[in-house]
Amino acid sequence: MKIELKKDCTWALVAPTSMGVRITPPNGQPVHCSDMFHMQVTSAESNVVSVSSLLGLPVKVLTTFVKESPIARFIKDNLAARHISYEGVEVEQGGPWGYRHQFNIADSGIGLRGPRVQNDRAGEVGRTLNVKDFDLTRLFEKEGVKILHLSGLIAALSPETSTFCLELARAAKKHGTRISFDLNYRATFWKNREKELSAAFREIAGISDILVGNEEDFQLCLGIAGPEEGGKDLASKIDSFKEMISRVKKAYPDASVFATTLRQVIHTNEHLWGAIMLEGDEWHVAEPREIHVLDRIGGGDGFVGGMLYAILKGWEPEKWIQFGWATGALATTSIYDYAQPADEEQVWSIWKGNARVRR
């Protein structure tokens, strides 16, 4: 079974996001004792759409910027370099204690020292995302969107962004756009907002076509019982993950694709990486395999990005999870937290385990 997508759309993929920057010490060094940092543009949602944009599909992010900010200019230039169109209002900074773009401070870890990430989001301009700043009729009706991708990070960022994501989902549903929802639970975002966010997430999940999450996401966002404890290795847990996904499908029968990634950390730079996808009534499993990791952050976004690209290309469902597995693995080989595929052939070579030199 294939997902039927709208025809003759301007945009293959659209996602709301709050753009920011990430600073990371080079060579896996800790943050607290480093005096050199690499700065990159980041957001989970732009990470997802990058797979499609860099492989030639038209994509757009809906966001907001701090007016006349050099960081905003840095972000816009990076999005353009990734062939990602953007739309968003310019918000006055309002002085030194006003708005700014988020800072993500990351220690990638190395060997037995695990990664540590600190989010510095005070005054984040993305928290002001508002449906009134966008023409949804133009976007969904006149231009047309094949897939709207929503992330729980944006849906939970603020009361304003929760409303924004709900309105986007409702408009997308009305105009026949397919909806992808990656739950992305974050405890700090949900604190003291559990009832409100639970209702919002359940509504979005109820009209979504593609649901993605790990065991924590499904339990804490949607109240679905997680997998039973299995053996220590991932392979022994696959059946219990299938049972969890079956419970999600029963609760949200209008969705047609459910997916979760599987990860077992051997050490910071060596993981077992796999995935499970239920499409219709058919199971597709990417058995856990060893991957070498330079920086794990963004691997899950890479998986979602690759899976959505495969769906947009109209491939057979078994290829959706394979391509997603490979773009997720690709993202972990880079100092950036998004996959940058050179072409489809490179991705398929990763899936096949072919790391030979191409001349």
C-alpha positions, 0 to 999 in steps of 0.5 A: 500500500502506498500513501496517496499524495496530492498532485501538482503541489508547489511544496513536497514537504513543509515544517514549522520550526524554531531555528537556532544555532548549536555550538560544539567543541571540536574533536569530541572535547567537553564543553566545560574545558574547551575554548574553541567551538564550531557553530552551526545552524540547527533545528530538529525540523530543518534536519528532517527536511534537509534530506529532501531539499538536498536531494532536489525536492522543494521544501519550506520551513515556517519560522520566525526571525529576530529582526536585523540579527546577525544570527538570523542572517547566519540562519537564512544563509544556511537554509539557502545553502541547503536549498530550504525555502523559508517564510516567517515574520521579523520580530523586533529584538526589544533590547538586550533582554528581548528576543533571540534565536535559541542556543544549543550547547553540545558535547558530542562525547567520545568513547566511554564519555557520553554526549551532553546537551544543554539547551539555552532557550530563554527569550527564544523568538520561535516561541512566538510562532502564530498562525496569524502570521501565515496565509494558510489558504495560500499555502495549502490551497493555492500552492499545495503541500504534499506532506506537513511534518510536525514535531512535538518539540514545536508543538510543546514549545509554548502555548502559542506554538501548540495552537500554531501546530494544531491550526496547521494540522487542521488546515492540512487535513482540510486540504488533503495534505498528509501529516507526519508527526514525530512526537519528540517528548521533552520532559522540561517542555511538558512540566506543568502543561501535561493536561494541555499538551496531552490534549493537543498531541492526541488531536494532532496524532488523531488526524496524522497519517504518519506517526513516529516516536520511541517508547518514551514518546508513545507512553508520555505523549499519548499514554500508550503502554511501552514495550515489555522488558526483553533481553539486553540485546535489541533483537530480542526486544523487537517483538515487544516493540511491535506490540507497542506499535500495535497498541498505537495503531489501535488507538489511532486507526486513521494513521497508516504508517507507524515507525520507531528507531532502535538504538543500543549504545555500545559506547559513544562512537559505536551503536547498534542501529535499527528501525521498525515500521508498520505500514497498513498491516505489513511489518518492515524491520531494519535489523539492528546493525553496528554503525560508527558514530562521530556525533549521534545528535540528529540521527533520529531526524535523519531517519524521519527525513529519509523515510519521508523522502522515500514516501514522497518519491512513491517507492515501495514501502519496504524501501521507506525504512531502508532509506530512513535507516541509511540517512539516519546512519549518514547523519551520525557521520557528520559534525553537523546534526543533519544528513547531507546526502550527495545523491541517492546512490550514496544512501543506498551504499550505506544501506548495503554496507558498501563503504568502498571508494568510488572513483 
